Amino acid sequence: MDGDIDSNVDAPPACTSPAGFGAEKSSNVGAVGKGLTVGNFDGMAGKDVAVAVGTDTLVLHGDQTGAFSNPKGLGSVAGDVVTEDFDAMGFDDLIFVGVGGTTVTERLQTSGGVFGAETALTGPFTNPHAAFTAQLDGNLRADLIVVDDNVRQVYLSNANGTFSADNAFGLAGDEVVFAGDVEGAGLEDAVVVDATGKVKFVPDAIGNGTEVANGVTGKAVGFGKFDGDALLDLMVARSDGGHLYLQNAASPGTFTEQPGAIAGITGNQRLLVGDVNGDGTDDIITATHVVLQCPGTHAFTQVEAINAKEPVVLLDVTGDGKPDLLRLEGTALKVRTQ
């Protein structure tokens, strides 16, 4: 599928409401953004954005309309950043990933907009380039997965904002593409992709995983509800389009590929999944297209052009319960709200 799809010409005819994103708003970051995360970082109402710029991490205040301003440096070097309330004190804390370096550090938010000193996670690290939060051991505190060039390392929460290194999982070359409760068992899991395009499910982020799909391009994997039941299903992008794997209710954690390829679902980056038109079904966002799921039939037939190139997140920043699209482009933060 080429990149000039006309969003006004859908075949078969459109079966859902169009994606509800408004016009893109641009906010100045002040430096070239490399990674971003959304939370409350300044003690004021509404969601803010923390942007890793390599030499620092900048916090931009959100006004709850999709505009962000007043960037302030935290003094923490990072190429990517993730957030969670790691110490359960009611404030969003930050993990700083030293992409291209050798460190992963944490700063706890001690009160509204005030962050404590950096604490380094136990390494060593060789080019850490991604981090994921997940509840992996049942203690109801967010744990951490750090991915570097050599290993996918689990760090279990000590329930006070600190972490202890635990098991590694997967094989050399595996890249983590998802962390969440895939099979509905309560504990969260990991999903990795290897260099040959095999997608492997790793329950509880322990072991080397079991192949559940293949042929994926890059990291183009997404999980959502695509058949009306309570279990997450799997979508992967191949060169000919999206391929849907439904999770088997009788055997959670296993998947059955459905026939055919879905137009518009191509590319190398991780697929974003969320209800972007308010019809109660999960839709797919690639780097270049929104592909909408039809209520009732669960078919994906409406394809609309969009710019959603990484770094990008799909999260509600206006407080209306609808996911908004945020991406970095040079020194700008680009936001499309619903």
MOSUL-V829438 format. One record per residue. N is the residue number from 0. D_CENTER is the distance of its C-alpha to the mean C-alpha in whole Angstrom. Layout:
<<N	D_CENTER> <N	D_CENTER>>
//
This chain:
<<0	24> <1	25> <2	23> <3	26> <4	25> <5	27> <6	25> <7	29> <8	30> <9	28> <10	30> <11	30> <12	30> <13	27> <14	27> <15	25> <16	24> <17	23> <18	19> <19	20> <20	19> <21	21> <22	22> <23	20> <24	21> <25	21> <26	21> <27	23> <28	21> <29	24> <30	22> <31	20> <32	17> <33	14> <34	11> <35	10> <36	9> <37	11> <38	14> <39	18> <40	19> <41	23> <42	24> <43	25> <44	24> <45	20> <46	17> <47	17> <48	15> <49	15> <50	15> <51	16> <52	18> <53	20> <54	23> <55	22> <56	19> <57	20> <58	19> <59	20> <60	21> <61	20> <62	23> <63	21> <64	22> <65	19> <66	21> <67	20> <68	23> <69	25> <70	23> <71	24> <72	24> <73	23> <74	25> <75	22> <76	21> <77	18> <78	16> <79	12> <80	12> <81	10> <82	12> <83	13> <84	17> <85	18> <86	22> <87	22> <88	24> <89	22> <90	20> <91	17> <92	17> <93	16> <94	15> <95	16> <96	15> <97	18> <98	17> <99	20> <100	22> <101	23> <102	21> <103	19> <104	20> <105	19> <106	21> <107	21> <108	22> <109	26> <110	26> <111	25> <112	24> <113	26> <114	24> <115	26> <116	27> <117	24> <118	24> <119	23> <120	22> <121	24> <122	24> <123	25> <124	22> <125	22> <126	20> <127	17> <128	14> <129	11> <130	10> <131	8> <132	10> <133	12> <134	15> <135	17> <136	21> <137	22> <138	23> <139	21> <140	19> <141	16> <142	16> <143	14> <144	13> <145	14> <146	14> <147	17> <148	20> <149	21> <150	20> <151	17> <152	18> <153	18> <154	19> <155	20> <156	21> <157	24> <158	24> <159	25> <160	22> <161	23> <162	22> <163	24> <164	23> <165	23> <166	22> <167	21> <168	20> <169	19> <170	22> <171	22> <172	20> <173	17> <174	14> <175	11> <176	8> <177	7> <178	9> <179	11> <180	14> <181	15> <182	18> <183	19> <184	21> <185	20> <186	18> <187	15> <188	14> <189	13> <190	12> <191	14> <192	15> <193	18> <194	20> <195	22> <196	19> <197	19> <198	17> <199	18> <200	17> <201	17> <202	19> <203	18> <204	17> <205	21> <206	22> <207	22> <208	20> <209	22> <210	21> <211	20> <212	20> <213	21> <214	21> <215	17> <216	17> <217	15> <218	12> <219	12> <220	11> <221	9> <222	11> <223	12> <224	16> <225	18> <226	22> <227	22> <228	22> <229	20> <230	19> <231	15> <232	16> <233	15> <234	14> <235	15> <236	16> <237	19> <238	22> <239	24> <240	21> <241	18> <242	20> <243	19> <244	20> <245	21> <246	20> <247	24> <248	25> <249	28> <250	26> <251	23> <252	20> <253	22> <254	22> <255	24> <256	23> <257	25> <258	27> <259	26> <260	24> <261	22> <262	22> <263	20> <264	17> <265	17> <266	16> <267	14> <268	11> <269	8> <270	8> <271	7> <272	9> <273	11> <274	15> <275	15> <276	19> <277	20> <278	22> <279	20> <280	18> <281	15> <282	14> <283	13> <284	12> <285	12> <286	13> <287	16> <288	17> <289	16> <290	17> <291	19> <292	19> <293	23> <294	24> <295	27> <296	27> <297	23> <298	23> <299	21> <300	24> <301	23> <302	21> <303	21> <304	20> <305	18> <306	16> <307	13> <308	13> <309	10> <310	10> <311	8> <312	6> <313	8> <314	9> <315	13> <316	15> <317	18> <318	19> <319	20> <320	17> <321	16> <322	12> <323	13> <324	12> <325	12> <326	12> <327	14> <328	17> <329	20> <330	21> <331	20> <332	17> <333	17> <334	16> <335	17> <336	17> <337	19>>
//
